[in-house]
Amino acid sequence: METPARTKSIVRADDVIGVKVINNAQENLGKIYEIVLDKVSGQVKYVVLESGTFLGLGGKLFALPWNSIHYDPEEEAFRLNMSKSQLEKAPGFDKNNWPEWSNETWGKSISDFYNQY
């Protein structure tokens, strides 16, 4: 089966996971690590950004509301309108301590931080 071009708007999850995320200053913020869906509505709720890794070690994960990023086909990357220092202040988690996605307080803290309602 042929893989769709990365510039197409409808793609498989595998075509999103691993894609780099940059900011408007062209700084590399990390890469998409996971996609989180609402299994009832079928909507993408979050993408998980992996940032700050070196040779696969360390790093932090951030749940980004899907609407907080957009795909830039010229860069073949997602864009997040946030500086590296702003991202460092974002609520994050590590690979061994994932959030409870259905926790409304946690969800509100993410929405508030990224101004996505």
The 8 nearest C-alpha neighbors of each residue, nearest first, counted from 0:
[[1, 2, 3, 11, 4, 10, 13, 14],
 [0, 2, 3, 4, 11, 10, 5, 14],
 [1, 3, 0, 4, 14, 5, 10, 11],
 [4, 2, 1, 5, 10, 7, 6, 11],
 [3, 5, 6, 7, 2, 10, 14, 1],
 [6, 4, 7, 3, 14, 75, 72, 10],
 [5, 7, 4, 72, 8, 75, 3, 73],
 [8, 6, 5, 9, 4, 10, 3, 72],
 [7, 9, 10, 6, 5, 70, 4, 3],
 [10, 8, 7, 11, 3, 6, 5, 4],
 [11, 9, 14, 8, 12, 7, 3, 5],
 [10, 12, 13, 14, 15, 9, 3, 2],
 [11, 13, 15, 14, 16, 10, 34, 33],
 [14, 12, 16, 11, 15, 17, 10, 18],
 [13, 15, 12, 11, 16, 10, 5, 18],
 [16, 14, 12, 13, 18, 17, 31, 11],
 [17, 15, 31, 13, 32, 18, 14, 33],
 [16, 18, 31, 30, 32, 15, 19, 14],
 [19, 17, 30, 31, 15, 16, 76, 20],
 [20, 18, 30, 76, 29, 17, 31, 77],
 [21, 19, 77, 30, 29, 28, 76, 78],
 [22, 20, 27, 78, 28, 26, 25, 79],
 [21, 23, 79, 25, 78, 24, 80, 26],
 [22, 24, 25, 80, 21, 78, 79, 26],
 [23, 25, 22, 26, 21, 82, 27, 80],
 [26, 24, 22, 23, 21, 27, 78, 28],
 [27, 25, 21, 24, 22, 28, 23, 83],
 [26, 28, 21, 29, 20, 25, 22, 19],
 [29, 27, 21, 20, 50, 26, 83, 22],
 [30, 28, 50, 20, 49, 27, 19, 48],
 [31, 29, 19, 20, 18, 17, 49, 48],
 [30, 32, 48, 16, 17, 18, 47, 33],
 [31, 33, 47, 16, 48, 49, 17, 30],
 [34, 32, 47, 46, 31, 16, 35, 48],
 [33, 35, 46, 45, 47, 36, 43, 32],
 [36, 34, 45, 44, 43, 46, 33, 37],
 [37, 35, 43, 44, 38, 42, 41, 34],
 [36, 38, 41, 42, 39, 40, 44, 43],
 [37, 39, 41, 36, 40, 42, 43, 35],
 [38, 40, 37, 41, 42, 36, 43, 44],
 [41, 39, 42, 37, 38, 36, 43, 44],
 [40, 42, 38, 37, 39, 36, 43, 44],
 [43, 41, 40, 37, 36, 44, 38, 39],
 [42, 44, 36, 45, 35, 37, 65, 41],
 [45, 43, 36, 65, 35, 64, 42, 37],
 [46, 44, 64, 65, 35, 63, 62, 43],
 [45, 47, 34, 63, 62, 33, 65, 35],
 [46, 48, 62, 33, 32, 61, 31, 63],
 [47, 49, 31, 61, 60, 32, 30, 50],
 [50, 48, 60, 30, 29, 32, 59, 31],
 [51, 49, 29, 58, 59, 52, 28, 48],
 [50, 52, 58, 59, 53, 29, 57, 49],
 [53, 51, 58, 57, 56, 55, 50, 54],
 [52, 54, 56, 55, 51, 57, 58, 50],
 [53, 55, 56, 52, 57, 51, 58, 50],
 [54, 56, 53, 52, 57, 58, 51, 49],
 [57, 55, 53, 52, 54, 58, 51, 59],
 [58, 56, 52, 53, 59, 55, 51, 54],
 [57, 59, 52, 51, 50, 56, 49, 60],
 [58, 60, 93, 50, 49, 92, 51, 91],
 [59, 61, 49, 92, 91, 48, 93, 47],
 [60, 62, 91, 48, 47, 63, 92, 49],
 [61, 63, 47, 45, 46, 48, 64, 60],
 [64, 62, 45, 46, 47, 65, 61, 67],
 [63, 65, 45, 67, 66, 44, 46, 62],
 [64, 66, 45, 67, 44, 46, 63, 68],
 [67, 65, 64, 68, 115, 69, 63, 45],
 [68, 66, 64, 65, 79, 63, 113, 115],
 [69, 67, 79, 78, 66, 65, 77, 70],
 [68, 70, 77, 78, 71, 67, 79, 66],
 [69, 71, 77, 76, 72, 78, 68, 75],
 [70, 72, 76, 74, 73, 77, 75, 69],
 [71, 73, 75, 74, 6, 70, 76, 5],
 [74, 72, 71, 75, 76, 6, 70, 77],
 [73, 75, 76, 72, 71, 77, 70, 21],
 [76, 74, 72, 73, 71, 77, 5, 70],
 [77, 75, 74, 19, 71, 20, 70, 18],
 [76, 78, 70, 20, 69, 71, 68, 21],
 [79, 77, 21, 22, 69, 68, 20, 70],
 [78, 80, 68, 22, 81, 21, 67, 77],
 [81, 79, 22, 23, 78, 82, 68, 67],
 [82, 80, 79, 22, 85, 86, 83, 23],
 [83, 81, 85, 84, 86, 22, 80, 24],
 [82, 84, 86, 85, 87, 81, 28, 26],
 [83, 85, 87, 82, 86, 88, 81, 89],
 [86, 84, 82, 88, 87, 83, 81, 89],
 [85, 87, 89, 83, 88, 84, 82, 81],
 [86, 88, 84, 85, 89, 83, 90, 91],
 [89, 87, 86, 85, 90, 84, 91, 83],
 [90, 88, 86, 87, 91, 85, 112, 61],
 [91, 89, 88, 61, 109, 92, 108, 112],
 [90, 92, 61, 60, 89, 59, 62, 93],
 [91, 93, 60, 59, 96, 97, 61, 94],
 [92, 94, 59, 96, 95, 60, 97, 91],
 [93, 95, 96, 97, 92, 60, 59, 58],
 [96, 94, 93, 97, 92, 98, 60, 59],
 [95, 97, 93, 94, 92, 98, 99, 60],
 [98, 96, 92, 95, 94, 93, 99, 100],
 [99, 97, 100, 96, 92, 105, 102, 101],
 [98, 100, 102, 101, 97, 105, 106, 103],
 [99, 101, 102, 98, 106, 105, 103, 97],
 [100, 102, 99, 103, 106, 105, 98, 104],
 [103, 101, 105, 99, 100, 104, 106, 98],
 [102, 104, 106, 105, 101, 107, 100, 108],
 [105, 103, 107, 106, 102, 108, 109, 101],
 [104, 106, 108, 102, 103, 107, 109, 100],
 [107, 105, 103, 109, 108, 104, 102, 110],
 [106, 108, 110, 104, 109, 105, 111, 103],
 [107, 109, 111, 105, 106, 110, 112, 104],
 [108, 110, 112, 106, 107, 111, 113, 105],
 [111, 109, 115, 107, 113, 108, 112, 114],
 [112, 110, 114, 108, 109, 113, 107, 115],
 [111, 113, 109, 110, 114, 108, 89, 115],
 [112, 114, 110, 115, 111, 109, 67, 64],
 [115, 113, 111, 110, 112, 116, 67, 109],
 [116, 114, 110, 113, 111, 67, 64, 66],
 [115, 110, 114, 111, 107, 113, 66, 64]]
